[in-house]
Amino acid sequence: MTGTDESDRDVDRFESARNTVLQHRNGGTCFHCQGGGCGQDAWAIEELGRHPGGRKLLRQLGFPIDDSTEEGQPR
């Protein structure tokens, strides 16, 4: 189950993604985590990368963000 299974509203997906990424910072885990990683965390990082505020948060947390893929920007 991913965050998108619970709600299809943009604001709900963003909040779920934000909470998931914050929960995983500094090596934290969630109930979705398994030995090989966490699909929920991967989804959350991808989801946040789709939003300007999400990219800002990811940068603040130390994720390498390529802003050239933003909408309207040359690739």
PDB file with SEQRES, HELIX, SHEET and CRYST1 records, atoms N, CA, C and O in Angstrom:
SEQRES   1 A   75  MET THR GLY THR ASP GLU SER ASP ARG ASP VAL ASP ARG          
SEQRES   2 A   75  PHE GLU SER ALA ARG ASN THR VAL LEU GLN HIS ARG ASN          
SEQRES   3 A   75  GLY GLY THR CYS PHE HIS CYS GLN GLY GLY GLY CYS GLY          
SEQRES   4 A   75  GLN ASP ALA TRP ALA ILE GLU GLU LEU GLY ARG HIS PRO          
SEQRES   5 A   75  GLY GLY ARG LYS LEU LEU ARG GLN LEU GLY PHE PRO ILE          
SEQRES   6 A   75  ASP ASP SER THR GLU GLU GLY GLN PRO ARG                      
HELIX    1 AA1 GLY A    3  GLU A    6  1                                   4    
HELIX    2 AA2 ASP A   10  HIS A   24  1                                  15    
HELIX    3 AA3 ARG A   25  GLY A   27  5                                   3    
HELIX    4 AA4 GLY A   39  LEU A   48  1                                  10    
HELIX    5 AA5 PRO A   52  GLN A   60  1                                   9    
HELIX    6 AA6 ASP A   67  THR A   69  5                                   3    
CRYST1    1.000    1.000    1.000  90.00  90.00  90.00 P 1           1          
ATOM      1  N   MET A   1       0.839  -1.174   0.000  1.00  0.00           N  
ATOM      2  CA  MET A   1       0.000   0.000   0.000  1.00  0.00           C  
ATOM      3  C   MET A   1       0.885   1.238   0.000  1.00  0.00           C  
ATOM      4  O   MET A   1       1.858   1.311   0.750  1.00  0.00           O  
ATOM      5  N   THR A   2       0.550   2.196  -0.830  1.00  0.00           N  
ATOM      6  CA  THR A   2       1.295   3.442  -0.860  1.00  0.00           C  
ATOM      7  C   THR A   2       0.405   4.570  -0.375  1.00  0.00           C  
ATOM      8  O   THR A   2      -0.791   4.380  -0.157  1.00  0.00           O  
ATOM      9  N   GLY A   3       0.988   5.732  -0.211  1.00  0.00           N  
ATOM     10  CA  GLY A   3       0.231   6.899   0.214  1.00  0.00           C  
ATOM     11  C   GLY A   3      -0.885   7.254  -0.748  1.00  0.00           C  
ATOM     12  O   GLY A   3      -1.890   7.836  -0.340  1.00  0.00           O  
ATOM     13  N   THR A   4      -0.726   6.912  -2.024  1.00  0.00           N  
ATOM     14  CA  THR A   4      -1.760   7.244  -2.996  1.00  0.00           C  
ATOM     15  C   THR A   4      -2.972   6.345  -2.865  1.00  0.00           C  
ATOM     16  O   THR A   4      -4.039   6.694  -3.368  1.00  0.00           O  
ATOM     17  N   ASP A   5      -2.850   5.195  -2.206  1.00  0.00           N  
ATOM     18  CA  ASP A   5      -3.994   4.318  -2.005  1.00  0.00           C  
ATOM     19  C   ASP A   5      -4.994   4.916  -1.023  1.00  0.00           C  
ATOM     20  O   ASP A   5      -6.181   4.596  -1.073  1.00  0.00           O  
ATOM     21  N   GLU A   6      -4.529   5.761  -0.153  1.00  0.00           N  
ATOM     22  CA  GLU A   6      -5.380   6.313   0.886  1.00  0.00           C  
ATOM     23  C   GLU A   6      -6.161   7.524   0.416  1.00  0.00           C  
ATOM     24  O   GLU A   6      -7.293   7.721   0.858  1.00  0.00           O  
ATOM     25  N   SER A   7      -5.612   8.326  -0.445  1.00  0.00           N  
ATOM     26  CA  SER A   7      -6.274   9.541  -0.892  1.00  0.00           C  
ATOM     27  C   SER A   7      -5.747   9.922  -2.260  1.00  0.00           C  
ATOM     28  O   SER A   7      -4.588   9.673  -2.590  1.00  0.00           O  
ATOM     29  N   ASP A   8      -6.613  10.525  -3.044  1.00  0.00           N  
ATOM     30  CA  ASP A   8      -6.196  10.963  -4.358  1.00  0.00           C  
ATOM     31  C   ASP A   8      -6.068  12.479  -4.437  1.00  0.00           C  
ATOM     32  O   ASP A   8      -5.868  13.029  -5.520  1.00  0.00           O  
ATOM     33  N   ARG A   9      -6.182  13.155  -3.303  1.00  0.00           N  
ATOM     34  CA  ARG A   9      -6.026  14.611  -3.284  1.00  0.00           C  
ATOM     35  C   ARG A   9      -4.546  14.957  -3.216  1.00  0.00           C  
ATOM     36  O   ARG A   9      -3.789  14.354  -2.455  1.00  0.00           O  
ATOM     37  N   ASP A  10      -4.140  15.942  -4.025  1.00  0.00           N  
ATOM     38  CA  ASP A  10      -2.727  16.353  -4.061  1.00  0.00           C  
ATOM     39  C   ASP A  10      -2.193  16.706  -2.680  1.00  0.00           C  
ATOM     40  O   ASP A  10      -1.091  16.299  -2.311  1.00  0.00           O  
ATOM     41  N   VAL A  11      -2.971  17.459  -1.923  1.00  0.00           N  
ATOM     42  CA  VAL A  11      -2.509  17.906  -0.609  1.00  0.00           C  
ATOM     43  C   VAL A  11      -2.303  16.717   0.331  1.00  0.00           C  
ATOM     44  O   VAL A  11      -1.369  16.725   1.132  1.00  0.00           O  
ATOM     45  N   ASP A  12      -3.152  15.705   0.247  1.00  0.00           N  
ATOM     46  CA  ASP A  12      -3.004  14.528   1.099  1.00  0.00           C  
ATOM     47  C   ASP A  12      -1.787  13.701   0.703  1.00  0.00           C  
ATOM     48  O   ASP A  12      -1.063  13.210   1.568  1.00  0.00           O  
ATOM     49  N   ARG A  13      -1.556  13.544  -0.604  1.00  0.00           N  
ATOM     50  CA  ARG A  13      -0.374  12.809  -1.067  1.00  0.00           C  
ATOM     51  C   ARG A  13       0.898  13.532  -0.649  1.00  0.00           C  
ATOM     52  O   ARG A  13       1.859  12.901  -0.207  1.00  0.00           O  
ATOM     53  N   PHE A  14       0.906  14.871  -0.792  1.00  0.00           N  
ATOM     54  CA  PHE A  14       2.081  15.652  -0.406  1.00  0.00           C  
ATOM     55  C   PHE A  14       2.354  15.492   1.088  1.00  0.00           C  
ATOM     56  O   PHE A  14       3.494  15.255   1.487  1.00  0.00           O  
ATOM     57  N   GLU A  15       1.327  15.617   1.905  1.00  0.00           N  
ATOM     58  CA  GLU A  15       1.507  15.513   3.361  1.00  0.00           C  
ATOM     59  C   GLU A  15       1.980  14.113   3.755  1.00  0.00           C  
ATOM     60  O   GLU A  15       2.840  13.970   4.624  1.00  0.00           O  
ATOM     61  N   SER A  16       1.425  13.090   3.124  1.00  0.00           N  
ATOM     62  CA  SER A  16       1.856  11.723   3.409  1.00  0.00           C  
ATOM     63  C   SER A  16       3.326  11.529   3.019  1.00  0.00           C  
ATOM     64  O   SER A  16       4.098  10.920   3.760  1.00  0.00           O  
ATOM     65  N   ALA A  17       3.700  12.052   1.855  1.00  0.00           N  
ATOM     66  CA  ALA A  17       5.085  11.945   1.397  1.00  0.00           C  
ATOM     67  C   ALA A  17       6.020  12.698   2.337  1.00  0.00           C  
ATOM     68  O   ALA A  17       7.085  12.193   2.690  1.00  0.00           O  
ATOM     69  N   ARG A  18       5.628  13.901   2.741  1.00  0.00           N  
ATOM     70  CA  ARG A  18       6.450  14.700   3.652  1.00  0.00           C  
ATOM     71  C   ARG A  18       6.647  13.965   4.970  1.00  0.00           C  
ATOM     72  O   ARG A  18       7.767  13.882   5.474  1.00  0.00           O  
ATOM     73  N   ASN A  19       5.583  13.440   5.522  1.00  0.00           N  
ATOM     74  CA  ASN A  19       5.680  12.716   6.793  1.00  0.00           C  
ATOM     75  C   ASN A  19       6.568  11.480   6.665  1.00  0.00           C  
ATOM     76  O   ASN A  19       7.352  11.176   7.565  1.00  0.00           O  
ATOM     77  N   THR A  20       6.444  10.775   5.555  1.00  0.00           N  
ATOM     78  CA  THR A  20       7.237   9.561   5.343  1.00  0.00           C  
ATOM     79  C   THR A  20       8.721   9.896   5.257  1.00  0.00           C  
ATOM     80  O   THR A  20       9.540   9.235   5.896  1.00  0.00           O  
ATOM     81  N   VAL A  21       9.075  10.910   4.479  1.00  0.00           N  
ATOM     82  CA  VAL A  21      10.490  11.286   4.335  1.00  0.00           C  
ATOM     83  C   VAL A  21      11.052  11.748   5.675  1.00  0.00           C  
ATOM     84  O   VAL A  21      12.174  11.393   6.038  1.00  0.00           O  
ATOM     85  N   LEU A  22      10.277  12.534   6.405  1.00  0.00           N  
ATOM     86  CA  LEU A  22      10.759  12.992   7.714  1.00  0.00           C  
ATOM     87  C   LEU A  22      10.935  11.824   8.681  1.00  0.00           C  
ATOM     88  O   LEU A  22      11.861  11.823   9.492  1.00  0.00           O  
ATOM     89  N   GLN A  23      10.059  10.842   8.598  1.00  0.00           N  
ATOM     90  CA  GLN A  23      10.172   9.680   9.481  1.00  0.00           C  
ATOM     91  C   GLN A  23      11.427   8.864   9.173  1.00  0.00           C  
ATOM     92  O   GLN A  23      11.998   8.248  10.073  1.00  0.00           O  
ATOM     93  N   HIS A  24      11.856   8.855   7.925  1.00  0.00           N  
ATOM     94  CA  HIS A  24      13.011   8.056   7.519  1.00  0.00           C  
ATOM     95  C   HIS A  24      14.348   8.782   7.653  1.00  0.00           C  
ATOM     96  O   HIS A  24      15.400   8.165   7.489  1.00  0.00           O  
ATOM     97  N   ARG A  25      14.325  10.080   7.948  1.00  0.00           N  
ATOM     98  CA  ARG A  25      15.612  10.789   8.040  1.00  0.00           C  
ATOM     99  C   ARG A  25      16.417  10.238   9.213  1.00  0.00           C  
ATOM    100  O   ARG A  25      15.862   9.735  10.189  1.00  0.00           O  
ATOM    101  N   ASN A  26      17.689  10.344   9.095  1.00  0.00           N  
ATOM    102  CA  ASN A  26      18.630   9.861  10.123  1.00  0.00           C  
ATOM    103  C   ASN A  26      18.461   8.376  10.415  1.00  0.00           C  
ATOM    104  O   ASN A  26      18.649   7.933  11.548  1.00  0.00           O  
ATOM    105  N   GLY A  27      18.103   7.604   9.378  1.00  0.00           N  
ATOM    106  CA  GLY A  27      18.025   6.157   9.539  1.00  0.00           C  
ATOM    107  C   GLY A  27      16.744   5.630  10.135  1.00  0.00           C  
ATOM    108  O   GLY A  27      16.658   4.445  10.455  1.00  0.00           O  
ATOM    109  N   GLY A  28      15.734   6.486  10.296  1.00  0.00           N  
ATOM    110  CA  GLY A  28      14.458   6.039  10.854  1.00  0.00           C  
ATOM    111  C   GLY A  28      13.751   5.044   9.939  1.00  0.00           C  
ATOM    112  O   GLY A  28      14.101   4.906   8.767  1.00  0.00           O  
ATOM    113  N   THR A  29      12.771   4.365  10.477  1.00  0.00           N  
ATOM    114  CA  THR A  29      12.027   3.362   9.723  1.00  0.00           C  
ATOM    115  C   THR A  29      10.525   3.566   9.936  1.00  0.00           C  
ATOM    116  O   THR A  29      10.095   4.370  10.763  1.00  0.00           O  
ATOM    117  N   CYS A  30       9.748   2.810   9.161  1.00  0.00           N  
ATOM    118  CA  CYS A  30       8.293   2.804   9.307  1.00  0.00           C  
ATOM    119  C   CYS A  30       7.810   1.358   9.182  1.00  0.00           C  
ATOM    120  O   CYS A  30       8.608   0.448   8.960  1.00  0.00           O  
ATOM    121  N   PHE A  31       6.519   1.159   9.326  1.00  0.00           N  
ATOM    122  CA  PHE A  31       6.002  -0.213   9.265  1.00  0.00           C  
ATOM    123  C   PHE A  31       6.025  -0.783   7.857  1.00  0.00           C  
ATOM    124  O   PHE A  31       5.768  -1.973   7.676  1.00  0.00           O  
ATOM    125  N   HIS A  32       6.332   0.049   6.839  1.00  0.00           N  
ATOM    126  CA  HIS A  32       6.480  -0.448   5.464  1.00  0.00           C  
ATOM    127  C   HIS A  32       7.892  -0.967   5.204  1.00  0.00           C  
ATOM    128  O   HIS A  32       8.114  -1.706   4.244  1.00  0.00           O  
ATOM    129  N   CYS A  33       8.843  -0.587   6.049  1.00  0.00           N  
ATOM    130  CA  CYS A  33      10.242  -0.953   5.831  1.00  0.00           C  
ATOM    131  C   CYS A  33      10.433  -2.465   5.913  1.00  0.00           C  
ATOM    132  O   CYS A  33       9.866  -3.151   6.764  1.00  0.00           O  
ATOM    133  N   GLN A  34      11.258  -2.948   4.988  1.00  0.00           N  
ATOM    134  CA  GLN A  34      11.628  -4.361   4.970  1.00  0.00           C  
ATOM    135  C   GLN A  34      13.140  -4.429   4.862  1.00  0.00           C  
ATOM    136  O   GLN A  34      13.804  -3.401   4.727  1.00  0.00           O  
ATOM    137  N   GLY A  35      13.682  -5.623   4.919  1.00  0.00           N  
ATOM    138  CA  GLY A  35      15.130  -5.803   4.868  1.00  0.00           C  
ATOM    139  C   GLY A  35      15.797  -5.162   3.671  1.00  0.00           C  
ATOM    140  O   GLY A  35      16.927  -4.687   3.784  1.00  0.00           O  
ATOM    141  N   GLY A  36      15.129  -5.134   2.521  1.00  0.00           N  
ATOM    142  CA  GLY A  36      15.726  -4.605   1.300  1.00  0.00           C  
ATOM    143  C   GLY A  36      15.427  -3.145   1.047  1.00  0.00           C  
ATOM    144  O   GLY A  36      15.775  -2.636  -0.018  1.00  0.00           O  
ATOM    145  N   GLY A  37      14.804  -2.456   1.966  1.00  0.00           N  
ATOM    146  CA  GLY A  37      14.493  -1.044   1.776  1.00  0.00           C  
ATOM    147  C   GLY A  37      13.033  -0.763   2.044  1.00  0.00           C  
ATOM    148  O   GLY A  37      12.326  -1.582   2.631  1.00  0.00           O  
ATOM    149  N   CYS A  38      12.592   0.390   1.615  1.00  0.00           N  
ATOM    150  CA  CYS A  38      11.221   0.806   1.880  1.00  0.00           C  
ATOM    151  C   CYS A  38      10.605   1.404   0.616  1.00  0.00           C  
ATOM    152  O   CYS A  38      11.019   2.468   0.156  1.00  0.00           O  
ATOM    153  N   GLY A  39       9.635   0.724   0.074  1.00  0.00           N  
ATOM    154  CA  GLY A  39       8.941   1.218  -1.111  1.00  0.00           C  
ATOM    155  C   GLY A  39       8.173   2.488  -0.833  1.00  0.00           C  
ATOM    156  O   GLY A  39       8.037   3.332  -1.719  1.00  0.00           O  
ATOM    157  N   GLN A  40       7.666   2.644   0.376  1.00  0.00           N  
ATOM    158  CA  GLN A  40       6.925   3.851   0.754  1.00  0.00           C  
ATOM    159  C   GLN A  40       7.861   5.063   0.753  1.00  0.00           C  
ATOM    160  O   GLN A  40       7.475   6.144   0.309  1.00  0.00           O  
ATOM    161  N   ASP A  41       9.075   4.885   1.244  1.00  0.00           N  
ATOM    162  CA  ASP A  41      10.036   5.983   1.262  1.00  0.00           C  
ATOM    163  C   ASP A  41      10.424   6.357  -0.162  1.00  0.00           C  
ATOM    164  O   ASP A  41      10.539   7.541  -0.479  1.00  0.00           O  
ATOM    165  N   ALA A  42      10.627   5.371  -1.017  1.00  0.00           N  
ATOM    166  CA  ALA A  42      10.954   5.643  -2.418  1.00  0.00           C  
ATOM    167  C   ALA A  42       9.819   6.411  -3.087  1.00  0.00           C  
ATOM    168  O   ALA A  42      10.063   7.365  -3.826  1.00  0.00           O  
ATOM    169  N   TRP A  43       8.573   5.995  -2.828  1.00  0.00           N  
ATOM    170  CA  TRP A  43       7.413   6.706  -3.374  1.00  0.00           C  
ATOM    171  C   TRP A  43       7.398   8.147  -2.868  1.00  0.00           C  
ATOM    172  O   TRP A  43       7.157   9.074  -3.642  1.00  0.00           O  
ATOM    173  N   ALA A  44       7.655   8.340  -1.573  1.00  0.00           N  
ATOM    174  CA  ALA A  44       7.585   9.661  -0.956  1.00  0.00           C  
ATOM    175  C   ALA A  44       8.612  10.615  -1.567  1.00  0.00           C  
ATOM    176  O   ALA A  44       8.294  11.772  -1.842  1.00  0.00           O  
ATOM    177  N   ILE A  45       9.811  10.149  -1.775  1.00  0.00           N  
ATOM    178  CA  ILE A  45      10.855  10.985  -2.375  1.00  0.00           C  
ATOM    179  C   ILE A  45      10.456  11.382  -3.789  1.00  0.00           C  
ATOM    180  O   ILE A  45      10.614  12.537  -4.183  1.00  0.00           O  
ATOM    181  N   GLU A  46       9.944  10.431  -4.546  1.00  0.00           N  
ATOM    182  CA  GLU A  46       9.487  10.707  -5.913  1.00  0.00           C  
ATOM    183  C   GLU A  46       8.336  11.711  -5.897  1.00  0.00           C  
ATOM    184  O   GLU A  46       8.325  12.656  -6.686  1.00  0.00           O  
ATOM    185  N   GLU A  47       7.380  11.513  -5.010  1.00  0.00           N  
ATOM    186  CA  GLU A  47       6.220  12.408  -4.917  1.00  0.00           C  
ATOM    187  C   GLU A  47       6.650  13.825  -4.556  1.00  0.00           C  
ATOM    188  O   GLU A  47       6.178  14.781  -5.171  1.00  0.00           O  
ATOM    189  N   LEU A  48       7.526  13.982  -3.581  1.00  0.00           N  
ATOM    190  CA  LEU A  48       7.977  15.317  -3.183  1.00  0.00           C  
ATOM    191  C   LEU A  48       8.738  16.005  -4.312  1.00  0.00           C  
ATOM    192  O   LEU A  48       8.687  17.228  -4.440  1.00  0.00           O  
ATOM    193  N   GLY A  49       9.435  15.234  -5.122  1.00  0.00           N  
ATOM    194  CA  GLY A  49      10.180  15.805  -6.241  1.00  0.00           C  
ATOM    195  C   GLY A  49       9.293  16.435  -7.297  1.00  0.00           C  
ATOM    196  O   GLY A  49       9.781  17.164  -8.161  1.00  0.00           O  
ATOM    197  N   ARG A  50       8.004  16.168  -7.239  1.00  0.00           N  
ATOM    198  CA  ARG A  50       7.052  16.729  -8.212  1.00  0.00           C  
ATOM    199  C   ARG A  50       6.539  18.113  -7.808  1.00  0.00           C  
ATOM    200  O   ARG A  50       5.834  18.755  -8.586  1.00  0.00           O  
ATOM    201  N   HIS A  51       6.874  18.574  -6.628  1.00  0.00           N  
ATOM    202  CA  HIS A  51       6.330  19.829  -6.095  1.00  0.00           C  
ATOM    203  C   HIS A  51       7.464  20.755  -5.678  1.00  0.00           C  
ATOM    204  O   HIS A  51       8.444  20.299  -5.087  1.00  0.00           O  
ATOM    205  N   PRO A  52       7.349  22.062  -5.978  1.00  0.00           N  
ATOM    206  CA  PRO A  52       8.410  22.995  -5.575  1.00  0.00           C  
ATOM    207  C   PRO A  52       8.694  22.937  -4.070  1.00  0.00           C  
ATOM    208  O   PRO A  52       9.858  22.917  -3.670  1.00  0.00           O  
ATOM    209  N   GLY A  53       7.673  22.910  -3.247  1.00  0.00           N  
ATOM    210  CA  GLY A  53       7.877  22.831  -1.801  1.00  0.00           C  
ATOM    211  C   GLY A  53       8.514  21.526  -1.381  1.00  0.00           C  
ATOM    212  O   GLY A  53       9.302  21.485  -0.436  1.00  0.00           O  
ATOM    213  N   GLY A  54       8.174  20.460  -2.081  1.00  0.00           N  
ATOM    214  CA  GLY A  54       8.761  19.160  -1.796  1.00  0.00           C  
ATOM    215  C   GLY A  54      10.230  19.113  -2.168  1.00  0.00           C  
ATOM    216  O   GLY A  54      11.044  18.547  -1.438  1.00  0.00           O  
ATOM    217  N   ARG A  55      10.574  19.713  -3.314  1.00  0.00           N  
ATOM    218  CA  ARG A  55      11.989  19.762  -3.712  1.00  0.00           C  
ATOM    219  C   ARG A  55      12.789  20.586  -2.711  1.00  0.00           C  
ATOM    220  O   ARG A  55      13.931  20.249  -2.398  1.00  0.00           O  
ATOM    221  N   LYS A  56      12.189  21.670  -2.206  1.00  0.00           N  
ATOM    222  CA  LYS A  56      12.867  22.486  -1.199  1.00  0.00           C  
ATOM    223  C   LYS A  56      13.137  21.668   0.063  1.00  0.00           C  
ATOM    224  O   LYS A  56      14.235  21.725   0.616  1.00  0.00           O  
ATOM    225  N   LEU A  57      12.142  20.910   0.518  1.00  0.00           N  
ATOM    226  CA  LEU A  57      12.321  20.072   1.702  1.00  0.00           C  
ATOM    227  C   LEU A  57      13.401  19.020   1.470  1.00  0.00           C  
ATOM    228  O   LEU A  57      14.252  18.801   2.332  1.00  0.00           O  
ATOM    229  N   LEU A  58      13.367  18.370   0.311  1.00  0.00           N  
ATOM    230  CA  LEU A  58      14.372  17.348   0.013  1.00  0.00           C  
ATOM    231  C   LEU A  58      15.777  17.947   0.021  1.00  0.00           C  
ATOM    232  O   LEU A  58      16.710  17.327   0.530  1.00  0.00           O  
ATOM    233  N   ARG A  59      15.936  19.162  -0.545  1.00  0.00           N  
ATOM    234  CA  ARG A  59      17.244  19.828  -0.522  1.00  0.00           C  
ATOM    235  C   ARG A  59      17.675  20.101   0.918  1.00  0.00           C  
ATOM    236  O   ARG A  59      18.836  19.891   1.269  1.00  0.00           O  
ATOM    237  N   GLN A  60      16.740  20.569   1.756  1.00  0.00           N  
ATOM    238  CA  GLN A  60      17.064  20.861   3.152  1.00  0.00           C  
ATOM    239  C   GLN A  60      17.507  19.603   3.894  1.00  0.00           C  
ATOM    240  O   GLN A  60      18.316  19.673   4.820  1.00  0.00           O  
ATOM    241  N   LEU A  61      16.979  18.463   3.486  1.00  0.00           N  
ATOM    242  CA  LEU A  61      17.337  17.198   4.126  1.00  0.00           C  
ATOM    243  C   LEU A  61      18.578  16.558   3.518  1.00  0.00           C  
ATOM    244  O   LEU A  61      19.004  15.487   3.949  1.00  0.00           O  
ATOM    245  N   GLY A  62      19.159  17.220   2.509  1.00  0.00           N  
ATOM    246  CA  GLY A  62      20.415  16.743   1.940  1.00  0.00           C  
ATOM    247  C   GLY A  62      20.282  15.856   0.717  1.00  0.00           C  
ATOM    248  O   GLY A  62      21.262  15.237   0.302  1.00  0.00           O  
ATOM    249  N   PHE A  63      19.091  15.777   0.126  1.00  0.00           N  
ATOM    250  CA  PHE A  63      18.923  15.000  -1.098  1.00  0.00           C  
ATOM    251  C   PHE A  63      19.432  15.825  -2.277  1.00  0.00           C  
ATOM    252  O   PHE A  63      19.182  17.029  -2.342  1.00  0.00           O  
ATOM    253  N   PRO A  64      20.145  15.188  -3.214  1.00  0.00           N  
ATOM    254  CA  PRO A  64      20.584  15.923  -4.408  1.00  0.00           C  
ATOM    255  C   PRO A  64      19.389  16.106  -5.347  1.00  0.00           C  
ATOM    256  O   PRO A  64      18.869  15.129  -5.885  1.00  0.00           O  
ATOM    257  N   ILE A  65      18.960  17.332  -5.542  1.00  0.00           N  
ATOM    258  CA  ILE A  65      17.790  17.625  -6.360  1.00  0.00           C  
ATOM    259  C   ILE A  65      18.235  18.353  -7.619  1.00  0.00           C  
ATOM    260  O   ILE A  65      18.959  19.346  -7.552  1.00  0.00           O  
ATOM    261  N   ASP A  66      17.794  17.847  -8.772  1.00  0.00           N  
ATOM    262  CA  ASP A  66      18.093  18.448 -10.071  1.00  0.00           C  
ATOM    263  C   ASP A  66      16.881  19.272 -10.491  1.00  0.00           C  
ATOM    264  O   ASP A  66      15.884  18.717 -10.953  1.00  0.00           O  
ATOM    265  N   ASP A  67      16.960  20.587 -10.336  1.00  0.00           N  
ATOM    266  CA  ASP A  67      15.836  21.455 -10.679  1.00  0.00           C  
ATOM    267  C   ASP A  67      15.641  21.624 -12.175  1.00  0.00           C  
ATOM    268  O   ASP A  67      14.664  22.248 -12.589  1.00  0.00           O  
ATOM    269  N   SER A  68      16.531  21.093 -13.002  1.00  0.00           N  
ATOM    270  CA  SER A  68      16.359  21.244 -14.447  1.00  0.00           C  
ATOM    271  C   SER A  68      15.175  20.420 -14.950  1.00  0.00           C  
ATOM    272  O   SER A  68      14.746  20.600 -16.089  1.00  0.00           O  
ATOM    273  N   THR A  69      14.636  19.516 -14.117  1.00  0.00           N  
ATOM    274  CA  THR A  69      13.505  18.714 -14.535  1.00  0.00           C  
ATOM    275  C   THR A  69      12.177  19.333 -14.116  1.00  0.00           C  
ATOM    276  O   THR A  69      11.123  18.735 -14.331  1.00  0.00           O  
ATOM    277  N   GLU A  70      12.214  20.524 -13.520  1.00  0.00           N  
ATOM    278  CA  GLU A  70      10.988  21.215 -13.141  1.00  0.00           C  
ATOM    279  C   GLU A  70      10.189  21.542 -14.384  1.00  0.00           C  
ATOM    280  O   GLU A  70      10.746  21.728 -15.466  1.00  0.00           O  
ATOM    281  N   GLU A  71       8.876  21.612 -14.219  1.00  0.00           N  
ATOM    282  CA  GLU A  71       8.001  21.971 -15.319  1.00  0.00           C  
ATOM    283  C   GLU A  71       8.404  23.332 -15.867  1.00  0.00           C  
ATOM    284  O   GLU A  71       8.652  24.270 -15.110  1.00  0.00           O  
ATOM    285  N   GLY A  72       8.466  23.427 -17.181  1.00  0.00           N  
ATOM    286  CA  GLY A  72       8.805  24.682 -17.822  1.00  0.00           C  
ATOM    287  C   GLY A  72      10.298  24.931 -17.945  1.00  0.00           C  
ATOM    288  O   GLY A  72      10.696  25.913 -18.571  1.00  0.00           O  
ATOM    289  N   GLN A  73      11.120  24.097 -17.384  1.00  0.00           N  
ATOM    290  CA  GLN A  73      12.564  24.262 -17.448  1.00  0.00           C  
ATOM    291  C   GLN A  73      13.120  23.360 -18.551  1.00  0.00           C  
ATOM    292  O   GLN A  73      12.615  22.257 -18.758  1.00  0.00           O  
ATOM    293  N   PRO A  74      14.146  23.815 -19.251  1.00  0.00           N  
ATOM    294  CA  PRO A  74      14.771  22.935 -20.258  1.00  0.00           C  
ATOM    295  C   PRO A  74      15.432  21.747 -19.598  1.00  0.00           C  
ATOM    296  O   PRO A  74      15.937  21.847 -18.480  1.00  0.00           O  
ATOM    297  N   ARG A  75      15.429  20.639 -20.280  1.00  0.00           N  
ATOM    298  CA  ARG A  75      16.025  19.404 -19.730  1.00  0.00           C  
ATOM    299  C   ARG A  75      17.441  19.241 -20.200  1.00  0.00           C  
ATOM    300  O   ARG A  75      18.101  18.266 -19.842  1.00  0.00           O  
TER     301      ARG A  75                                                      
END                                                                             
